[in-house]
Amino acid sequence: MDQTRDTKAVFNQSPPFVDIDLFALDRPLADAVSANGGADAAAELSDFGRHWGSAAMAERGRLANENIPKLKTFDAQGHRRDEVEFYPAYHELMAHSAHAGLHNSTWNEKGEAAGGASEVVRAAKFFMAAQVETGHLCPITMTRAAVGALASDRDLRGSLMAVLGTRSYDPAFAPWQTKRGMTMGMGMTEKQGGTDVRANITRAVRVGESYRITGHKWFMSAPMSDAFLVLAQAEGGLTCFFMPRFEPDGRVNAIHFQRLKDKLGNRSNASSEVEFDSAYALRLGEEGRGIPTIIQMVSLTRQDCAIASAGLMRSGLAHALHHTRYRSVFQKHLVDQPLMRAVLADMALHAEASTALVMRLCRAFDRAPADKLEAAYMRLLTPAVKYWICKSAPGFLYEAMECLGGNGYVEEGILARHYREAPVNAIWEGSGNVMCLDVLRALSRETEAAQAVLRQLADQARGLPGVSETAEFIAASFTRADAERYARHAVEKLALLAASAALNAIAPDHAALFAKTRLAADHGALYGACDLADNDIRNLLERALPT
Ligand SMILES: Cc1cc2nc3c(=O)[nH]c(=O)nc-3n(C[C@H](O)[C@H](O)[C@H](O)COP(=O)(O)OP(=O)(O)OC[C@H]3O[C@@H](n4cnc5c(N)ncnc54)[C@H](O)[C@@H]3O)c2cc1C
C-alpha cells in the first residue's frame, strides 16, 4: 500500500461511459440487424449510435428526468389552461427522436407499411434511444402506433400523415392542422378497469358527423399530444374515437386534466388523469368495433415495449462491463474475478438472446403484409416476447446495478433510472398475465397458423440442447384443458425457444450455450449460476463489449 498517496486523489473509479458509438460497440445488435434484413443501414445506425451515445444526449436524459413535467390546470385569472410544461431537455429529446423518424419511419406518406427493413432499422434506433432516455419514447411510440389504427379511416389518415409524416417536432399548443409535426396519445384505461376495457363507462353521443364524449380516463400519458385515440361507449357498443386537442373551429377541446401521476419511474413523461366534458371526437372504425380497431395500435406499442426493455438491458450490461473492466478489488480487475465473470457472461447471454429475439420479431412485422407465416409469427410471438423480455428486465437491471456496487444505486449514474423505468414496460399495454392469455387466444383462434410457427421454431433451433423436449412441453401445455393456469410457464418456454431459434441464425455457438442453460437446464432466478467454460465466457464478454 502506497502510504504517500494524496487522500483527496480519485482513483480506481471507472470513467464516464459516454461519447461512444452505441451501434458499433454492440456486435449482437449489429449482427441481429444484419441477419434480419437491415445490413444496408449500418452506416446510418452508426451515425445514430454516435449521436445518442454522446455526453450531450446523456445529459439531456438526466435533465429531463430531474426536472419533471408540471400540470398548469388554470391561469392566474382562473381560466382553464390544461397544459403541461416540460423542461427544455425533454423537447430536445423529442426533436432528436422525431428527426430520426422514430415516430413514423415504418410508414410511407399515405400511412401504409413502408416495407423493406424499415421495422428492423427503426427498432435498432429505438433500442439505442432507450439506452439514453425512455420516458420521451412514450409519445414517440404512441404516435407511430396510432397510424396502425388509423387504417380504419383512410381519409383521416391521409390528412394526418401530411403532418404526422414529417420529421419535425412542433411542441406548439395549436390545432394539429396548423403544425409542422404532431404526436398522438391513447386513452383506454378507466378507474374501474384497464385490462377489461369492456367495463369502460365513458359515453359517446353522436352529433351529426361527429361525437361528444363525456367521462374520464384514469391513465392517459403524453397529455400534450395533439390528438388521442380514445375508447368510449357509443349506441352500438365500445367504439374507438379520434379526439384532437382543438375543435374544428379552433376552440380548445374539453379535455380536462385532473392531475399528473406521481410515478416510480418514467418521470420525464407525463401521465395524466383526465375528464372529458362533452369533448369533440370523430369515430374511427364502426360503432361496437372499438377493441379490434385500437388493437392495431396496441400490437405496435407492445412491440416497442419489448424493444425498449431489450435496450435497457443492453445498457445495463454495457455499463456493468465497462465499470468492471476499470474497477479493481483485491488487486484484480472485477471483470477478471471468476465469480463476476460468471455473472457478466450469463447476463451477456441473456442480453444477446433478447436482442436477437426482438430483431427477429421486427422482421416479422416487416414481412407480415406479404407472408402468412411471418404474420402468424408476429401474432403469436408479440405477446410472448413482450412477456418474457419486459418481465426479465427489472431483475436483469438490478443485477447490472449491483455490478457497479454502491455507484450503481445512486442517481448520478443511469442504472438507478433504468431500474426504476424497467417495470412499466411489463405493466402497460397489457400486463404479464394478459400477455399469456393473448398467446392462448392466438392459439385457439388461429390454431393452424400458430402450430406452423411452433414447427418452424423447432426446425430453426433443431440440434440445440433441449429443443425437442421444450417443443413437446409447449405443445402439451397449450392443449391442456386447464391451459390458462399453466400459461406462464408455457409462454416463457415459447419465448426461450424463439430466442434460441433467432440466435441460432446469428451466433450458433451462443445459441447452443443459451439452449444448454435455458432449455436443457433450469436456469434459476438469478444470474451467474450456469455452467459456462472459460473460453465461452471470454467470447461472450468480448462480443458484448469489445475491449
Ligand atoms: C405509467 C403508466 C402510464 C400509462 N399510460 C396509459 C395511457 O396512456 N393510456 C391508457 O389507456 N392506459 C395507460 N396506462 C394504464 C395501463 O395500460 C394499465 O394500468 C394496464 O393495462 C393494467 O390495467 P389496470 O391498471 O386497470 O390493472 P387491472 O386490469 O386491474 O390488472 C391488474 C393485474 O391483474 C392481471 N389480470 C388482468 N386480467 C387477468 C386475468 N383474466 N387473469 C389473470 N390475471 C389478470 C393483470 O395482468 C395485472 O397484473 C398507463 C399505466 C402506467 C403505469
The ligand as a Gaussian input file, in Angstrom:
#p B3LYP/6-31G(d) Opt

LIG

0 1
 C      -47.031000       4.935000     -16.219000
 C      -48.298000       4.442000     -16.850000
 C      -48.791000       5.073000     -17.957000
 C      -49.971000       4.633000     -18.552000
 N      -50.441000       5.271000     -19.654000
 C      -51.597000       4.864000     -20.215000
 C      -52.144000       5.547000     -21.351000
 O      -51.534000       6.463000     -21.889000
 N      -53.339000       5.140000     -21.833000
 C      -54.022000       4.104000     -21.279000
 O      -55.098000       3.778000     -21.768000
 N      -53.533000       3.428000     -20.217000
 C      -52.339000       3.777000     -19.681000
 N      -51.832000       3.107000     -18.600000
 C      -52.639000       2.070000     -17.986000
 C      -52.148000       0.652000     -18.232000
 O      -52.289000       0.299000     -19.563000
 C      -52.931000      -0.239000     -17.272000
 O      -52.519000       0.081000     -15.963000
 C      -52.748000      -1.707000     -17.553000
 O      -53.328000      -2.040000     -18.785000
 C      -53.362000      -2.574000     -16.453000
 O      -54.667000      -2.196000     -16.200000
 P      -55.168000      -1.871000     -14.708000
 O      -54.193000      -0.905000     -14.109000
 O      -56.569000      -1.466000     -14.749000
 O      -54.985000      -3.235000     -13.940000
 P      -56.008000      -4.468000     -13.958000
 O      -56.643000      -4.583000     -15.278000
 O      -56.856000      -4.396000     -12.761000
 O      -54.966000      -5.674000     -13.783000
 C      -54.293000      -5.935000     -12.552000
 C      -53.495000      -7.208000     -12.711000
 O      -54.355000      -8.279000     -12.992000
 C      -53.877000      -9.043000     -14.089000
 N      -55.015000      -9.599000     -14.809000
 C      -55.945000      -8.941000     -15.523000
 N      -56.821000      -9.802000     -16.054000
 C      -56.440000     -11.031000     -15.681000
 C      -56.957000     -12.353000     -15.902000
 N      -58.041000     -12.576000     -16.658000
 N      -56.306000     -13.402000     -15.351000
 C      -55.214000     -13.205000     -14.589000
 N      -54.685000     -12.008000     -14.339000
 C      -55.300000     -10.925000     -14.874000
 C      -53.068000      -8.078000     -14.911000
 O      -52.067000      -8.771000     -15.670000
 C      -52.476000      -7.192000     -13.843000
 O      -51.263000      -7.743000     -13.401000
 C      -50.649000       3.528000     -18.016000
 C      -50.118000       2.877000     -16.893000
 C      -48.960000       3.315000     -16.320000
 C      -48.416000       2.597000     -15.121000

